[in-house]
Amino acid sequence: MRASMIRRVTSWIINSSLGRKPITDWPLAWVYAPSMNAVEFATRNTVASLVALAIAFWMELGEPQWAAMTVWITAQGSRGESLSKGRWRLVGTAMGMIAAVSLLAAFPQAPWLFFPALALWAGLCAGLATVVHNFRSYAFVLAAYTCAIIAMGASSQPDHVFQVAMARGTYICLGVICEMVAGVVFSASLAVKARAFMRTRLIQAISSATAAVYDILREEPPPESDIRAVFSQTLTLNDQIEFTAVEVGHNERAIQCAYATIGILSRIMSRALGLRTRLASVPNRSAVSQDVLIRAAEFLEAMPQRLNDLENVHAARRQLEDLLHLCVQRVQQTLQEEHIEEEEQIAVNDRIALQGVRLLLNEYRDLLTYFAADPTEKLRPEAYRLRHMINWRVAFHNGTRSTVAILLASLIWEVTAWPNGAAFVSFIAVVCGRFATFENTVLVSNKFFYGACAAALASIIPVFLMLPVAPSFGALALAITMPMFVGGLAARNPSTALPAASFSTFFPALLGLDNQGRLNELQWFNSTMALLFGLGAGVIVFKCVLPFDERRVCWIMRDRALNGLRRISRLATKALDENRWIGRNTQSMERLIRYAGTNITPLMDTYLHGTLAVMTIGRNLMHLRQMQNDPGLPSEAAQIIREMFSRIAHHGVTTKRREAEIYRTLEALRVMEHEWPDMEQRLLLTDAIGSLMIVTTELEGNAAFLDTKKFAAGIMSSNAVASGTPS
């Protein structure tokens, strides 16, 4: 009977929709079918947090739960991330300790001098956290809410603030040390694994980018979402290499060349966008260029599989040199095949396409050079590295929001005289500081709040059922091991990572641990309500105080992009950095993509499409800027290009006038190229014509973004849709 029922259940599962999926895709699979990486992460940090808790009890610290909380806060997916976060956590804690002692020493009995000073400190830290990057940002965030926690905890007895600050520093140091020791025990051959992991991620990024370029060479361009995904991948990888550098050394040549490889990969995608437009603008071509396009596509299709072996990389570099040589030969061939008018135009089109392919292959030559990182070659990796661009407007908004939140929380405490008001202010400081640097702050703070609610529910069992009957460390460890382990598994699952981080952070805090006693029901209720009200109030602050408005952000970032084009047109002598231009535009796109997730609205799509176009236009204008100073270019052509830049550089130039001026320059260079006798100079003229054709095509195809009136109409339409009124 039992066997028959088991067979029926098994048959039902196999024939159901679940049976047609791998078990890892089933609901809640991260609980009953976790990856080995998730099990190792959860085990390591559960053990480390229990050890930290035991040491804190042995040292008779006043709030031992902070040691366990620090372990989970510091723990990250890789050792490099954990080491970096632990180091910057110590720095941020020290800054917060100094600030808390200083503020209470300055305003010991003047609450409405102390509260504004605390709010300004939190705002300053939130703003600076936006300016810097990675866990340096976390250090400023931590300095903000560590100061608030220490100062609020000592506000009733200001003369004890130094002892409170030192106790907090002790908890943090203990937790960081326990996490680091556990990481060392569980990790072996750290540097070797880090290098291998970095190389694997680089190959994955190159493969994704090359797949998109392959489609462009076959004149079957991929969806723009795939292109944007490649840019996002390069930015993410550029951030993650910093953590690999922590494991293997910042000055190692492989790390510097990896940064350069990522920067060149962004340049390749930018160049591929230009090639896409270039090929679309010269559809009538002959086999002279088509053969090179096919060979280049075949080379790129096979290239990612050759990157795992250094000998194959060198072979690919030699093959690439042969392709570049063929490209140059075919360009020369087009100059010799101009006999009748129809063939001459096709030859010019071939030449324009071939020069675009040559520019792309030159970028791939640099990519393979820096990917190989040959120690015998003299390289300049710093010239290609992507740089993080500072957005002062966002920094000001984040700082203002945190300042207002602390002031409002302090006012509520002052008016209500709530006994747990100090904790309420502290938790608002935590949530406002913690998520100041996120884009979709409402979404992430909501998830953080849900994780805290789960921690409150999970704490009921140990607080109410287990610790009262067995008040020993063994009983405590038995009660909290499983919730912490499950929290660790959830932290390695992308869809539950953020609530799990909140759960793991606040679950030990809600236990109210102490050497001399235990938490009673009323204390648990008061502390839990302070936590939930504080985090909930933080969510409300993000919704109400300077919330993220996609229409306003799209308008501001569009203005920045167009100002960048005007700046390129104005700068006649100063060298322009293509890496900064590409990084600036990709980071603005990434900000909007992080906010929207998968919910890309029509307005966002217009902005993202337009930003890719502006990036392409800007890079080709930079190329023309460099060409006008090329001594090989005819002086008449250089003067025509200079006059074009002088006419389109002004702020008041409309899109139509800009397009007309560029088209006039294009026609003038076409006439000159047709009549010019010197073959080498004709090649330079064709190069300039190709860049101008890309610019004119992008201007024509992106009027909805580039024309202010049309873009404003799109914003008004999105406003009408959002409000539910007809446009």
C-alpha positions, 0 to 999 in steps of 0.5 A: 500500500505504501509503495503504491502510494509512493509510486503514484506520488512519484508519477504525479510529480514526473508528469506535472509541470514540476517534473518537467523542470530540474529540481533547482528550478522548483519553488523554494529550491534554495532550501532543500536543493541548495548549491554547495557554495550556498551550504559552505557559505551558510555553514562557515558563517553560522559557525563563525557567528556562534564562536563570536557569540561565545567569545563575547559571552566569555568576555562578559560584553554588555551586548554580545549579539553585536559580535554575531551580527557583525559576522553576518554583515561582513560575510560576502560571497567571495573572500575578497569581498569579505576582506574588503568589507571587513576592512572598511567596516573597521574604518567606518566604525572608527569614524562613527565612534569618533563622531559620536564622542565628539557630538555628545561632548559638544552638546551634552545637555542641548538636544536641539543642537545635538539632533541637527548636528547628528542629522548633518553628520548623517547627511554628510556621510550619505552624500560622501557614500554616493561619491565613492564606490564599492565598500568605501561607500559602505565605510561612510554609511557605517560611520553615519549609523554607528555614530547614531547608534552610539550617540543614541545609546549614550544620550541618557548618560553622556558621560558614558559615551566613551565606554559605549563607543569602545564597547561597540568597537570591541564587538565589531573587531571581534565579529570581523576577526571571527569571520576572517578566521573562518574564511581562512579555514574554509578557503585554500589556495586563495590567490590561485582560485581568485585568478582563475575566477577572474579569468573565467569572468573575463572570458564570459564577458568577452563571449557575451560582447563578441556574440553581439558583435558577431551578429552585427557583422552578419548584419543581424543586429541583436536587441538593444537589451542585449547590448545594454546587458553587455555594458552592465556586465562590464561595469559589474565586472570592473567593480568586482575585480577590486575584490580579486585584487584584495586576494592577489594584490593590487599591483599585480600585472594581471589585475591591471591588465584585467581592468584594461581588458574590461575598459577595451571591452566597453570600447568594442561595444561602442565601436560595434554600435558605430559599425552597425550604423555604418553598415546600415548607411552603406547597404550597396556593397560588393564582395570586396567588403562582404568577404572581409565581414564574413571572415571577421565574423568567423574569427570572432565566432571561434575566438572565445573558445580559444581564450582558455589557453595562452598558446591559442590566444597568441595564435588568435592574435596572429590570425587577427593581424592577418585579418587586419592586413587583409582589410588594408589590402581590400581598402587599397583595392577599392581605390584601384577599382573606381572606373565608372560612376556606379562602381565608384560609389560601390567602391566608396561604400566598400571602403567605408565599411572596411574602415569600420571593420578595421577600427573594430579589429584594432580594438580586438587587437588591444583586447587580446594584448591585454588579456594575454598580459604578456610580461615581455610586452610594454603595456599601459593598462591605466590608459584603458581603465574605466573610471567611476563618474561622480554625480554630485546631484544624487549625492546632494539628494541622498545627503538631504534625505538622510538629514531630514529623516534624522530630524523628523525621527528626533522630533517624533521622539521629543514630542512623544517621549517614547522610552524606545525613541532612541532605538527608533532614531537609530534604526531610521539612521540605519535604513536611510544610511544603508540604502542611500546609495541604491537606485530603487530605494523604495524597493530595496528598503521594502525587502529589508523591512520584510527581512526584519519582520521574518527575523521578528517572527523567528525570534519568538521561538528562542525568546519565548519557548527555549531560553526560558527553560534552558538558559545556557549557551548550549541551548542558545546555540541549539535554538539559533543555529537552524534559523541562521543557517537558513538565513545563510542559504537565503543570502546566496539565492539572488531573489531572497538575498536582500531580505536574508541580509536583513534577517541575518542582521536583526535576528541576533539583535532581537534575542536581547542576549545578556550574561546577567539575564534574559529578555522578558516579553515586554522588553522583546515587544518594545525592542521589536516595535522600535525596530519595525517602526524605524525600518517602516519609517525609513521606507516612508522617508524614501517614498516621500523625501526626494523620491526617485522620479524617472521622468526627472532623472531621464530629463536631467541625464539627457541634458548631461549627455547633450552637454557632453556633445556640445563640450566635444564640439567646443574643445578644439585642442584639449585631448578628449578621453574616450574611456571617460565618455563611454563610462559616463554614458554607460553608468547613467544607463546602468543607474536607470536599469538598476532602478527599473529592473525588468520594468522598462517603461517606454520613456526609459526605453527612449532614453536608453536608446538615445543614450546609446546613440549619443555615445556613438555620436560623441565617439565619432565626433571625437574621432573627427576632432582628432582627424582635423589635426592629422597632418595627412588630412587635406587642410581644406577638409580640416578647415571644413570640419573646424567650421562645422564644430564651431557652428554646432557647439552653441547651446541654442543650436536646434537638432535640425540645424545641427543635423543640417550643418553636419550633412552639409559638411558630409556633402562637402567632404564627399565632393572633395573625396571624389575629386582628390588626386592623392590616394592616401589623403583620400583614405583619410577623407573616406574615414571622415566621411564614414564618421559623419555618416554614422553621426547623421544616421544616428541624428535622424533615427533618434529625434525623439530623444535629441529634439527637446520638444519631442522628448518633453512631449514623451515625458508629458505622455508618460505623466498622463499614463502614470496619472491615468488621464488621457494624453 
